[in-house]
Amino acid sequence: MNQLYQAMRRIYDAQNELSAATHLTSKLLKEYEKQRFPLGGDDEVMSSTLQQFSKVIDELSSCHAVLSTQLADAMMFPITQFKERDLKEILTLKEVFQIASNDHDAAIHRYSRLSKKRENDKAKYEVTEDVYTSRKKQHQTMMHYFCSLNTLQYKKKIALLEPLLGYMQAQISFFKMGSDNLSEQLEEFLTNIGTSVQNVRREMDSDVETMQQTIEDLEIASDPLYVPDPDPTKFPVNRNLTRKAGYLNARNKTGLVSSTWDRQFYFTQGGNLMSQARGDVAGGLAMDIDNCSVMAVDCEDRRYCFQITSFDGKKSSILQAESKKDHEEWICTINNISKQIYLSENPEETAARVNQSALEAVTPSPSFQQRHESLRPVGQSRPSTARTSSSGSLGSESTNLAALSLDSLVAPDTPIQFDIISPVSEDQPGQGKASGQGGRRTNPFGESGRGTRSETEDSILHQLFIVRFLGSMEVKSDDNPDVVYETMRQILAARAIHNIFRMTESHLLVTCDCLKLIDPQTQVTRLTFPLPSVVLYATHQENKRLFGFVLRTSGGRSESHLSSVCYIFESNNEGEKICDSVGLAKQIALHAELDRRASEKQKEIERVKEKQQKELSKQKQIEKDLEEQSRLIAASSRPNQASSEGQFVVLSSSQSEESDLGEEGKKRESEA
């Protein structure tokens, strides 16, 4: 437009340069079809019209006299008005829109920094009102800016056509003598162009009126959207999304304890999470969210935060949403993408079906009371009714059997524990006996401390896995893997229904003696599961990241009562490895127990042999003493006289006393 303006200015300023200026104008009109405007599409009629003008102006380039007043009124005025008024208006609106955008960003920044611990209704109301006003102002400015841009396209055509039409009319009126050069066909062409300009003006007025009405309707309809945290009853959460885009605050660590938050535009593309900063031409890869894990977290006194961890656990990112609705939708969307639902033909229907199955999982078809009443024996007062109902309930027999099979695995209305009890609660009654929790801190430097050895120091097997606790509940059976599958189904369904996305991450240490859950930050042992009490373990049949085990413990209502508790965990694609590791630990423990029993049995046999040997030697000593005693008694019974060889039998004092006592006894017997 500046070049065209300068060309017409040359026509107006210098009559002598009219030929050159006219030639330049014709050249610029020829190059119009090569221009690519951002909002204007390819207009063949406009291009052909300008080409025809270019030819006519090129023929009139030999005319060197122009009436200045006619050129000023008919040619210079429209283009000057477009340049000085319309274009400056667009630039002014652009600056106003930029200021409104900056005010909106500042208001959003202040709203994001609201503390959830120190609730201040007045500050919250002021910040919310500020966000509402700035967002409304930005929206209004944006719509007026877009309307002016669209209107500019019509004004551009008018600004191009009216000066040319005025120029041609001025040439005709000035060169009356040159009317022979202007054919009737050209006059008809100019008339048609004038009619077209009027039609474009009328179309522009109609379009402007329509856009103004649309702006008013949008302002009324968009009023609830200006609030940063809309009412969830009016805008329900959509849990079936597999694609989502919007602004999030990303936490970037700047030191050991310091961090900053950057607001960027995030969007999902297949199995990838993309981010795009303001001013970037395109988005970049933020994280691969296939098979990832996502959960809500508390971070630096900010609301609506969630953490995404990659499938290998090496990369994690903490993001903050603007509202509770966006917070839950982002978590559900990333969770659906993590399950690779987006690869199906109809992702949203598949996600809806999966979520519906999760909702129905904890809502059995017959309730517990209905099943109890259906299985209750019928009284004797209605024997005929009982016979009729029993003969007519063949169709529901399979349903009752299925209900009985589920009740035989998991008791109805069993409470679910979604978090790990802190080791501090061990002192409370009833805690620590069922699972054997230990609050001892594991020494990271390997020192024993006070000369005591660690429980797992002599263990052959040491394997560490990263797991996330999903929940635990008491079960009625511990001899069938179906109890683990049923517990997984009920816990996952309960999490989906109650919107529980938070999971506690721990390190699972598998040894030959026990299973330990260790806090990765403080190295404190959260829970200890004795390996002999782990009676059943299994991984999910489809999702290999899920695994669980059943722990048989003594406790509950009485110390003699044995109860079984099923614990469910999520790992990083290591469910089968963990189960194999537990199986290996139990095999090693079994062989160690067999060796210990064999060793104890061998020691017992040796002790028995030693005892028999001692008894035998004692018996021999007794027999020897008896034989010696009998010999002495026999010798003492002989007369005490010298032998023929002059030898005497010498008796000990005891033997002589015994002999004396024996003689006295004989005398008493003879006297009696």
C-alpha positions as CSV (number, residue, x, y, z in Angstrom):
1,M,0.0,0.0,0.0
2,N,2.9,2.4,0.7
3,Q,4.3,1.7,-2.8
4,L,0.9,2.3,-4.4
5,Y,0.5,5.4,-2.3
6,Q,3.9,6.7,-3.4
7,A,3.0,6.0,-7.0
8,M,-0.2,7.9,-6.9
9,R,1.5,10.7,-5.0
10,R,4.0,11.0,-7.9
11,I,1.0,11.3,-10.2
12,Y,-0.4,14.1,-8.1
13,D,2.8,16.0,-7.5
14,A,4.4,16.0,-10.8
15,Q,2.5,16.1,-14.0
16,N,5.7,15.6,-15.9
17,E,6.3,12.3,-14.2
18,L,2.8,11.1,-14.8
19,S,3.8,8.7,-17.5
20,A,6.4,7.0,-15.2
21,A,4.1,7.0,-12.2
22,T,1.3,5.4,-14.3
23,H,3.7,2.8,-15.6
24,L,4.8,2.0,-12.0
25,T,1.1,1.7,-10.9
26,S,0.4,-0.7,-13.7
27,K,3.4,-2.7,-12.7
28,L,2.3,-2.9,-9.0
29,L,-1.1,-4.0,-10.1
30,K,0.3,-6.8,-12.1
31,E,2.2,-8.1,-9.1
32,Y,-0.9,-8.3,-6.9
33,E,-1.6,-11.9,-7.8
34,K,1.8,-12.9,-6.5
35,Q,1.0,-11.5,-3.0
36,R,0.0,-14.0,-0.2
37,F,-2.0,-12.3,2.5
38,P,-2.5,-14.1,5.9
39,L,-6.3,-13.7,6.0
40,G,-7.2,-13.0,2.3
41,G,-7.7,-16.1,0.2
42,D,-7.0,-16.4,-3.5
43,D,-9.6,-14.1,-5.3
44,E,-9.5,-14.8,-9.0
45,V,-12.0,-12.1,-9.8
46,M,-10.0,-9.5,-7.9
47,S,-6.8,-10.6,-9.7
48,S,-8.3,-10.5,-13.1
49,T,-9.9,-7.1,-12.4
50,L,-6.6,-5.7,-11.4
51,Q,-4.9,-7.2,-14.4
52,Q,-7.4,-5.4,-16.7
53,F,-6.8,-2.2,-14.9
54,S,-3.1,-2.6,-15.4
55,K,-3.5,-2.9,-19.1
56,V,-5.7,0.2,-19.3
57,I,-3.4,2.3,-17.2
58,D,-0.5,1.2,-19.3
59,E,-2.3,2.5,-22.4
60,L,-2.9,5.8,-20.7
61,S,0.7,6.2,-19.6
62,S,1.2,8.6,-22.5
63,C,-1.2,11.2,-21.0
64,H,0.9,13.9,-19.3
65,A,-1.7,16.3,-18.0
66,V,-3.9,15.7,-15.0
67,L,-6.1,18.0,-13.1
68,S,-4.7,18.3,-9.6
69,T,-8.0,18.9,-7.9
70,Q,-9.7,15.9,-9.5
71,L,-6.8,13.6,-8.7
72,A,-6.7,14.9,-5.1
73,D,-10.5,14.3,-4.6
74,A,-10.9,11.1,-6.6
75,M,-7.6,9.3,-6.3
76,M,-5.6,10.6,-3.3
77,F,-8.4,10.9,-0.7
78,P,-9.5,7.2,-0.5
79,I,-6.0,5.7,-0.3
80,T,-4.9,8.4,2.1
81,Q,-7.9,7.7,4.4
82,F,-7.2,3.9,4.3
83,K,-3.5,4.5,5.1
84,E,-3.9,7.1,7.8
85,R,-7.1,5.9,9.5
86,D,-7.7,2.2,8.9
87,L,-4.2,0.9,9.2
88,K,-3.5,3.0,12.2
89,E,-6.6,1.6,13.8
90,I,-5.4,-1.9,13.3
91,L,-2.0,-1.1,14.9
92,T,-3.7,0.6,17.8
93,L,-6.0,-2.5,18.4
94,K,-3.0,-4.7,18.2
95,E,-1.3,-2.8,21.0
96,V,-4.5,-2.8,23.1
97,F,-4.8,-6.6,22.6
98,Q,-1.1,-7.0,23.7
99,I,-1.7,-5.0,26.8
100,A,-4.9,-7.0,27.7
101,S,-3.0,-10.2,27.2
102,N,-0.2,-9.1,29.5
103,D,-2.8,-8.0,32.2
104,H,-4.4,-11.5,31.8
105,D,-1.1,-13.3,32.3
106,A,-0.3,-11.2,35.4
107,A,-3.8,-12.0,36.8
108,I,-3.4,-15.7,36.1
109,H,0.1,-15.6,37.7
110,R,-1.3,-14.1,40.9
111,Y,-4.2,-16.6,40.9
112,S,-1.8,-19.5,40.6
113,R,0.2,-18.4,43.6
114,L,-2.9,-18.5,45.9
115,S,-2.0,-20.6,49.0
116,K,-4.2,-23.5,49.8
117,K,-2.9,-23.7,53.4
118,R,-3.6,-20.0,54.3
119,E,-7.1,-19.5,52.9
120,N,-8.0,-15.8,52.7
121,D,-11.5,-15.3,51.3
122,K,-10.9,-11.6,50.6
123,A,-7.6,-12.1,48.8
124,K,-9.1,-15.0,46.9
125,Y,-12.1,-12.9,45.9
126,E,-9.9,-10.0,44.7
127,V,-7.7,-12.3,42.7
128,T,-10.6,-14.2,41.2
129,E,-12.3,-10.9,40.3
130,D,-9.1,-9.7,38.7
131,V,-8.9,-12.8,36.6
132,Y,-12.5,-12.4,35.6
133,T,-12.1,-8.8,34.6
134,S,-8.8,-9.3,32.7
135,R,-10.1,-12.4,30.9
136,K,-13.3,-10.6,29.9
137,K,-11.3,-7.6,28.7
138,Q,-8.9,-9.7,26.7
139,H,-11.8,-11.6,25.1
140,Q,-13.6,-8.4,24.2
141,T,-10.4,-6.8,22.8
142,M,-9.6,-10.0,20.9
143,M,-13.0,-10.2,19.2
144,H,-12.9,-6.5,18.2
145,Y,-9.4,-7.0,16.9
146,F,-10.5,-10.0,14.8
147,C,-13.5,-8.1,13.6
148,S,-11.3,-5.2,12.5
149,L,-8.9,-7.5,10.7
150,N,-11.8,-9.1,8.8
151,T,-13.2,-5.7,8.0
152,L,-9.8,-4.6,6.8
153,Q,-10.0,-7.1,4.0
154,Y,-13.1,-5.3,2.5
155,K,-11.6,-1.9,3.1
156,K,-8.4,-3.1,1.4
157,K,-10.4,-3.9,-1.8
158,I,-12.2,-0.6,-1.6
159,A,-9.0,1.3,-1.0
160,L,-7.5,-0.4,-4.1
161,L,-10.5,0.0,-6.4
162,E,-11.8,3.5,-5.5
163,P,-8.6,5.4,-6.3
164,L,-8.2,3.6,-9.6
165,L,-11.8,4.4,-10.5
166,G,-11.4,8.0,-9.6
167,Y,-8.1,8.2,-11.5
168,M,-9.8,6.8,-14.6
169,Q,-12.7,9.2,-14.3
170,A,-10.4,12.1,-13.9
171,Q,-8.5,11.1,-17.0
172,I,-11.7,10.8,-19.0
173,S,-13.0,14.2,-17.9
174,F,-9.6,15.8,-18.4
175,F,-8.9,14.3,-21.8
176,K,-12.2,14.9,-23.6
177,M,-10.3,15.1,-26.7
178,G,-8.8,11.6,-26.0
179,S,-12.2,10.0,-25.8
180,D,-11.5,8.3,-29.1
181,N,-8.9,6.2,-27.3
182,L,-11.5,5.1,-24.6
183,S,-13.9,2.6,-26.1
184,E,-17.4,2.0,-24.9
185,Q,-16.3,-1.4,-23.7
186,L,-13.9,0.3,-21.2
187,E,-16.7,2.6,-20.0
188,E,-18.9,-0.5,-19.4
189,F,-16.0,-2.1,-17.5
190,L,-15.6,0.9,-15.3
191,T,-19.3,0.9,-14.6
192,N,-19.3,-2.7,-13.5
193,I,-16.4,-2.0,-11.2
194,G,-18.3,0.9,-9.6
195,T,-21.2,-1.5,-9.1
196,S,-18.9,-4.1,-7.6
197,V,-17.5,-1.6,-5.1
198,Q,-21.0,-0.8,-3.9
199,N,-21.8,-4.5,-3.6
200,V,-18.6,-5.1,-1.6
201,R,-19.5,-2.2,0.7
202,R,-23.0,-3.6,1.3
203,E,-21.6,-7.0,1.9
204,M,-19.1,-5.6,4.4
205,D,-21.8,-3.7,6.3
206,S,-23.9,-6.9,6.5
207,D,-20.9,-9.0,7.6
208,V,-20.0,-6.4,10.2
209,E,-23.5,-6.4,11.6
210,T,-23.5,-10.3,11.8
211,M,-20.1,-10.3,13.5
212,Q,-21.3,-7.7,16.1
213,Q,-24.3,-9.9,16.9
214,T,-22.0,-12.9,17.2
215,I,-19.8,-11.0,19.6
216,E,-22.7,-10.2,21.8
217,D,-23.9,-13.8,21.8
218,L,-20.4,-15.0,22.6
219,E,-20.0,-12.6,25.5
220,I,-23.2,-13.8,27.1
221,A,-22.5,-17.5,26.5
222,S,-18.8,-17.2,27.6
223,D,-19.4,-15.4,30.9
224,P,-19.1,-18.6,33.1
225,L,-15.9,-19.4,31.3
226,Y,-14.1,-16.3,32.6
227,V,-14.1,-17.8,36.2
228,P,-10.8,-19.7,36.6
229,D,-12.4,-22.6,38.6
230,P,-15.9,-23.2,37.2
231,D,-18.6,-25.0,39.0
232,P,-18.3,-28.8,38.4
233,T,-22.0,-29.2,38.4
234,K,-22.4,-27.0,35.4
235,F,-19.2,-28.2,33.7
236,P,-18.9,-31.9,34.5
237,V,-15.5,-33.7,34.2
238,N,-15.0,-35.8,31.0
239,R,-13.1,-38.9,31.9
240,N,-13.2,-40.4,28.4
241,L,-10.8,-38.1,26.7
242,T,-7.7,-39.3,24.8
243,R,-6.6,-35.9,23.6
244,K,-6.4,-32.7,25.6
245,A,-4.7,-29.3,25.3
246,G,-4.4,-26.3,27.6
247,Y,-2.1,-24.1,29.7
248,L,-0.3,-25.7,32.6
249,N,2.3,-24.5,35.1
250,A,5.5,-26.7,34.9
251,R,7.9,-26.9,37.9
252,N,11.6,-26.4,37.0
253,K,14.2,-27.1,39.7
254,T,16.8,-24.3,40.0
255,G,18.6,-25.8,43.0
256,L,18.5,-28.3,45.8
257,V,15.4,-26.8,47.4
258,S,14.4,-24.0,45.1
259,S,12.3,-24.2,41.9
260,T,10.4,-22.0,39.5
261,W,7.1,-22.4,37.7
262,D,6.7,-21.6,34.0
263,R,3.3,-21.4,32.2
264,Q,3.3,-23.2,28.9
265,F,0.8,-24.6,26.4
266,Y,0.6,-28.4,26.6
267,F,-1.2,-30.8,24.3
268,T,-1.2,-34.5,23.6
269,Q,-0.2,-36.0,20.3
270,G,-0.6,-39.7,20.1
271,G,1.4,-41.2,23.0
272,N,3.5,-38.0,23.5
273,L,3.0,-35.0,25.7
274,M,4.0,-31.8,23.8
275,S,4.7,-28.3,25.1
276,Q,4.9,-25.0,23.4
277,A,6.2,-21.8,24.9
278,R,4.8,-18.4,23.9
279,G,6.4,-17.2,20.7
280,D,7.5,-20.7,19.6
281,V,6.4,-21.7,16.0
282,A,5.7,-25.3,17.0
283,G,5.6,-27.5,20.1
284,G,8.4,-29.8,21.3
285,L,8.3,-33.2,23.0
286,A,7.9,-32.9,26.8
287,M,7.5,-36.6,27.7
288,D,6.6,-40.0,26.3
289,I,3.4,-41.0,28.2
290,D,3.0,-44.5,26.9
291,N,2.8,-46.9,29.9
292,C,3.5,-44.0,32.2
293,S,2.0,-43.4,35.6
294,V,0.2,-40.3,36.8
295,M,-1.0,-39.3,40.2
296,A,-2.1,-36.2,42.2
297,V,0.6,-34.7,44.5
298,D,1.0,-31.9,47.0
299,C,3.8,-29.6,45.9
300,E,5.1,-26.4,47.3
301,D,1.7,-25.2,48.7
302,R,0.1,-25.2,45.2
303,R,-3.3,-26.6,44.3
304,Y,-4.2,-29.0,41.5
305,C,-0.7,-30.5,41.0
306,F,-0.1,-33.9,39.5
307,Q,3.1,-35.8,38.7
308,I,3.8,-37.8,35.5
309,T,6.5,-40.6,35.7
310,S,7.8,-42.3,32.6
311,F,7.5,-46.1,32.2
312,D,11.1,-46.7,33.2
313,G,10.9,-44.3,36.2
314,K,13.9,-42.3,35.0
315,K,11.9,-39.1,34.2
316,S,9.2,-37.3,36.0
317,S,7.5,-34.0,35.7
318,I,5.2,-32.0,38.1
319,L,2.5,-29.9,36.5
320,Q,-0.2,-27.6,37.9
321,A,-3.7,-27.1,36.3
322,E,-5.8,-24.0,36.6
323,S,-8.9,-25.7,38.0
324,K,-10.1,-28.9,39.6
325,K,-11.9,-29.8,36.4
326,D,-8.8,-29.5,34.3
327,H,-6.8,-31.3,37.0
328,E,-9.0,-34.4,36.9
329,E,-9.4,-34.3,33.1
330,W,-5.6,-34.1,32.6
331,I,-5.1,-37.1,35.0
332,C,-7.8,-39.2,33.3
333,T,-6.6,-38.3,29.8
334,I,-3.0,-39.2,30.5
335,N,-4.2,-42.4,32.2
336,N,-6.2,-43.3,29.1
337,I,-3.2,-42.6,26.9
338,S,-1.0,-44.7,29.2
339,K,-3.3,-47.6,28.5
340,Q,-2.8,-47.0,24.7
341,I,-6.6,-46.6,24.3
342,Y,-5.9,-44.0,21.6
343,L,-4.7,-46.7,19.2
344,S,-8.2,-48.2,19.0
345,E,-10.6,-47.3,16.2
346,N,-12.9,-45.2,18.4
347,P,-10.8,-44.1,21.4
348,E,-13.5,-42.2,23.3
349,E,-16.0,-45.1,23.1
350,T,-13.3,-47.5,24.3
351,A,-12.4,-45.2,27.2
352,A,-16.0,-44.9,28.1
353,R,-16.5,-48.6,28.1
354,V,-13.4,-49.1,30.3
355,N,-14.6,-46.5,32.8
356,Q,-18.1,-47.9,32.8
357,S,-16.8,-51.4,33.5
358,A,-14.8,-49.9,36.4
359,L,-17.9,-48.2,37.7
360,E,-19.9,-51.5,37.5
361,A,-17.0,-53.4,39.1
362,V,-17.9,-52.3,42.6
363,T,-21.7,-52.3,41.9
364,P,-22.7,-55.9,41.8
365,S,-25.9,-56.8,40.1
366,P,-27.7,-58.2,43.1
367,S,-26.8,-56.4,46.3
368,F,-25.6,-58.2,49.3
369,Q,-29.0,-57.8,51.0
370,Q,-30.8,-59.2,48.0
371,R,-28.4,-62.1,47.7
372,H,-28.9,-62.8,51.5
373,E,-32.6,-62.7,51.1
374,S,-32.6,-64.9,48.1
375,L,-30.4,-67.5,49.9
376,R,-32.4,-67.4,53.1
377,P,-34.4,-70.6,53.8
378,V,-38.1,-70.2,53.4
379,G,-40.3,-70.7,56.5
380,Q,-42.5,-73.7,57.1
381,S,-45.7,-71.7,56.8
382,R,-45.3,-71.4,53.0
383,P,-44.1,-74.7,51.7
384,S,-45.9,-74.5,48.4
385,T,-44.4,-71.1,47.7
386,A,-41.0,-72.4,48.5
387,R,-41.4,-75.3,46.1
388,T,-42.6,-72.9,43.4
389,S,-39.8,-70.5,43.8
390,S,-37.2,-73.3,43.8
391,S,-38.5,-74.8,40.7
392,G,-38.7,-71.4,38.9
393,S,-35.3,-70.1,39.9
394,L,-33.2,-72.1,37.5
395,G,-32.4,-69.1,35.4
396,S,-30.9,-67.2,38.4
397,E,-29.0,-70.2,39.8
398,S,-25.8,-69.2,37.9
399,T,-26.1,-65.6,39.2
400,N,-26.3,-66.9,42.8
401,L,-23.4,-69.2,42.3
402,A,-21.3,-66.4,40.9
403,A,-22.3,-64.2,43.8
404,L,-21.4,-67.0,46.2
405,S,-18.0,-67.5,44.5
406,L,-17.2,-63.8,44.8
407,D,-18.3,-63.8,48.4
408,S,-16.1,-66.8,49.1
409,L,-13.1,-64.8,47.9
410,V,-13.8,-61.3,49.3
411,A,-16.3,-60.5,52.0
412,P,-19.0,-57.9,51.1
413,D,-18.6,-54.4,52.4
414,T,-14.9,-55.0,53.2
415,P,-13.1,-51.7,53.9
416,I,-10.2,-50.8,51.6
417,Q,-7.1,-49.2,52.8
418,F,-5.6,-46.9,50.1
419,D,-2.5,-45.6,51.9
420,I,0.3,-47.1,54.0
421,I,0.1,-46.6,57.7
422,S,3.0,-44.6,59.0
423,P,5.5,-46.4,61.3
424,V,4.6,-43.9,64.0
425,S,1.3,-45.7,64.5
426,E,2.9,-48.9,65.6
427,D,2.3,-48.0,69.3
428,Q,-1.4,-47.9,68.7
429,P,-3.3,-51.0,69.7
430,G,-4.0,-53.5,67.0
431,Q,-1.3,-52.0,64.7
432,G,1.8,-53.8,63.6
433,K,0.8,-57.3,64.5
434,A,-0.9,-58.1,61.2
435,S,1.9,-56.9,59.0
436,G,4.9,-56.7,61.3
437,Q,5.7,-53.1,60.6
438,G,9.0,-51.7,61.7
439,G,9.9,-48.1,62.0
440,R,13.7,-48.7,62.2
441,R,15.7,-46.5,59.8
442,T,17.9,-48.4,57.4
443,N,21.5,-47.1,57.8
444,P,22.6,-45.8,54.3
445,F,26.3,-46.3,55.2
446,G,26.0,-50.0,55.9
447,E,26.9,-49.6,59.6
448,S,25.3,-52.0,62.1
449,G,25.0,-49.6,65.0
450,R,25.5,-50.8,68.6
451,G,27.0,-54.0,67.3
452,T,23.7,-55.5,66.2
453,R,23.4,-57.1,62.8
454,S,20.6,-56.4,60.3
455,E,17.8,-58.9,59.9
456,T,18.5,-59.4,56.2
457,E,22.3,-59.3,56.5
458,D,22.7,-63.1,56.2
459,S,20.1,-63.4,53.4
460,I,21.3,-64.8,50.1
461,L,18.8,-62.9,48.0
462,H,18.6,-59.1,47.9
463,Q,16.4,-57.6,45.1
464,L,15.0,-54.0,45.1
465,F,12.0,-52.9,43.1
466,I,10.2,-49.6,42.7
467,V,6.5,-50.0,43.5
468,R,3.4,-47.9,44.2
469,F,0.9,-49.0,46.8
470,L,-2.7,-49.2,45.4
471,G,-4.6,-50.6,48.4
472,S,-5.2,-53.6,50.6
473,M,-8.3,-55.4,52.0
474,E,-9.1,-58.4,54.0
475,V,-10.0,-61.6,52.0
476,K,-11.8,-64.8,52.9
477,S,-9.6,-67.2,51.0
478,D,-5.9,-67.5,50.4
479,D,-5.6,-70.7,48.2
480,N,-6.8,-69.4,44.8
481,P,-5.1,-66.8,42.5
482,D,-8.6,-65.5,41.7
483,V,-8.7,-63.8,45.1
484,V,-5.8,-61.6,43.9
485,Y,-7.5,-60.8,40.6
486,E,-10.8,-60.0,42.4
487,T,-9.0,-57.7,44.9
488,M,-7.3,-55.9,42.0
489,R,-10.6,-55.3,40.3
490,Q,-12.4,-54.0,43.4
491,I,-9.5,-51.7,44.4
492,L,-9.0,-50.2,40.9
493,A,-12.8,-49.7,40.6
494,A,-13.0,-48.0,44.0
495,R,-10.2,-45.7,43.0
496,A,-11.9,-44.8,39.8
497,I,-15.3,-44.1,41.5
498,H,-13.9,-42.1,44.4
499,N,-11.4,-40.2,42.2
500,I,-8.4,-41.4,44.2
501,F,-5.3,-40.9,42.0
502,R,-2.6,-40.5,44.6
503,M,-0.3,-43.5,45.2
504,T,2.6,-43.9,47.7
505,E,5.9,-44.8,46.0
506,S,8.2,-47.2,47.9
507,H,11.1,-49.5,47.4
508,L,10.2,-53.2,47.8
509,L,13.1,-55.2,49.1
510,V,12.8,-59.0,48.6
511,T,15.0,-61.2,50.8
512,C,14.9,-64.8,52.0
513,D,13.4,-63.8,55.3
514,C,10.8,-61.1,54.5
515,L,9.5,-58.4,52.2
516,K,10.2,-54.8,53.2
517,L,8.6,-51.5,52.0
518,I,11.2,-48.8,52.4
519,D,10.7,-45.0,52.1
520,P,12.9,-43.9,49.2
521,Q,13.5,-40.5,50.8
522,T,14.2,-41.3,54.5
523,Q,15.1,-45.0,54.1
524,V,12.7,-45.8,56.9
525,T,11.1,-49.3,56.8
526,R,7.4,-48.7,56.4
527,L,6.1,-52.3,56.4
528,T,7.7,-55.7,56.9
529,F,6.0,-58.9,55.6
530,P,7.5,-62.2,57.0
531,L,8.0,-64.4,54.0
532,P,6.4,-67.5,55.6
533,S,3.2,-65.5,56.0
534,V,3.1,-64.7,52.3
535,V,0.9,-67.6,51.2
536,L,-0.1,-66.5,47.7
537,Y,1.2,-64.0,45.1
538,A,0.2,-63.3,41.4
539,T,0.4,-60.7,38.7
540,H,-2.5,-59.3,36.6
541,Q,-3.3,-61.4,33.6
542,E,-3.4,-58.5,31.2
543,N,-1.7,-55.5,32.9
544,K,1.7,-56.9,33.9
545,R,2.5,-53.9,36.0
546,L,-0.1,-54.9,38.6
547,F,0.8,-57.6,41.2
548,G,-0.4,-58.6,44.6
549,F,0.1,-61.1,47.4
550,V,-1.9,-62.5,50.3
551,L,-0.5,-62.2,53.8
552,R,-1.8,-64.7,56.5
553,T,-1.6,-63.2,59.9
554,S,-2.9,-63.7,63.4
555,G,-4.9,-60.9,64.9
556,G,-8.2,-59.2,64.2
557,R,-10.9,-59.8,66.7
558,S,-8.9,-62.4,68.7
559,E,-5.2,-63.4,68.8
560,S,-6.1,-67.0,67.8
561,H,-8.0,-65.9,64.7
562,L,-6.2,-66.2,61.4
563,S,-6.9,-63.5,58.9
564,S,-5.8,-63.0,55.3
565,V,-5.0,-59.6,53.8
566,C,-4.4,-59.0,50.1
567,Y,-2.0,-56.2,49.2
568,I,-2.0,-54.7,45.6
569,F,0.9,-52.8,44.1
570,E,1.8,-51.2,40.7
571,S,5.3,-51.5,39.4
572,N,7.2,-50.3,36.3
573,N,6.5,-53.4,34.1
574,E,8.1,-55.6,36.7
575,G,5.1,-57.5,38.1
576,E,6.3,-60.9,36.8
577,K,9.9,-60.2,37.9
578,I,8.7,-59.4,41.4
579,C,6.5,-62.6,41.6
580,D,9.5,-64.6,40.3
581,S,11.7,-63.0,42.9
582,V,9.2,-63.8,45.7
583,G,9.0,-67.4,44.4
584,L,12.8,-67.7,44.4
585,A,13.0,-66.3,47.9
586,K,10.4,-68.8,49.1
587,Q,12.3,-71.7,47.4
588,I,15.6,-70.6,49.0
589,A,13.8,-70.3,52.4
590,L,12.2,-73.7,51.9
591,H,15.6,-75.3,51.1
592,A,17.2,-73.5,54.1
593,E,14.3,-74.7,56.4
594,L,14.8,-78.3,55.1
595,D,18.5,-78.1,55.7
596,R,17.9,-76.7,59.2
597,R,15.5,-79.5,60.0
598,A,17.8,-82.1,58.7
599,S,20.7,-80.6,60.7
600,E,18.5,-80.5,63.8
601,K,17.4,-84.1,63.2
602,Q,21.0,-85.2,62.8
603,K,22.0,-83.4,66.1
604,E,19.0,-85.1,67.8
605,I,20.2,-88.5,66.6
606,E,23.7,-87.8,67.8
607,R,22.3,-86.6,71.2
608,V,20.3,-89.8,71.5
609,K,23.3,-92.0,70.6
610,E,25.4,-90.1,73.2
611,K,22.7,-90.5,75.8
612,Q,22.5,-94.3,75.0
613,Q,26.3,-94.5,75.2
614,K,26.3,-92.8,78.6
615,E,23.5,-95.1,79.9
616,L,25.4,-98.2,78.6
617,S,28.6,-97.1,80.3
618,K,26.7,-96.4,83.5
619,Q,25.0,-99.8,83.3
620,K,28.4,-101.5,82.9
621,Q,29.8,-99.6,85.8
622,I,26.8,-100.6,87.9
623,E,27.3,-104.3,86.9
624,K,31.0,-104.1,87.7
625,D,30.2,-102.6,91.1
626,L,27.6,-105.3,91.8
627,E,30.0,-108.0,90.8
628,E,32.7,-106.5,93.0
629,Q,30.3,-106.2,95.9
630,S,29.1,-109.8,95.5
631,R,32.7,-111.0,95.5
632,L,33.4,-109.0,98.6
633,I,30.3,-110.4,100.3
634,A,31.3,-113.9,99.4
635,A,34.7,-113.3,100.8
636,S,33.4,-111.9,104.0
637,S,31.2,-114.9,104.7
638,R,34.2,-117.2,105.1
639,P,35.7,-117.8,108.7
640,N,38.3,-115.3,109.6
641,Q,41.3,-117.5,110.1
642,A,44.6,-117.7,108.6
643,S,45.1,-119.8,105.6
644,S,47.3,-122.8,105.5
645,E,49.9,-120.8,103.8
646,G,49.9,-118.3,106.6
647,Q,48.0,-115.6,104.8
648,F,45.1,-113.6,106.2
649,V,42.1,-112.0,104.5
650,V,42.1,-108.3,105.2
651,L,38.7,-106.6,105.3
652,S,38.0,-103.0,105.2
653,S,36.3,-101.2,108.0
654,S,33.1,-101.0,106.1
655,Q,33.2,-104.6,105.1
656,S,33.9,-105.6,108.7
657,E,31.1,-103.4,109.9
658,E,28.8,-105.0,107.4
659,S,30.0,-108.4,108.5
660,D,29.4,-107.5,112.1
661,L,26.0,-106.2,111.3
662,G,25.3,-109.4,109.5
663,E,26.3,-111.5,112.4
664,E,24.2,-109.4,114.8
665,G,21.3,-109.8,112.5
666,K,21.7,-113.6,112.4
667,K,21.9,-113.7,116.2
668,R,18.6,-111.7,116.5
669,E,16.9,-114.0,114.0
670,S,18.1,-117.0,116.1
671,E,16.9,-115.5,119.3
672,A,13.5,-114.7,117.8
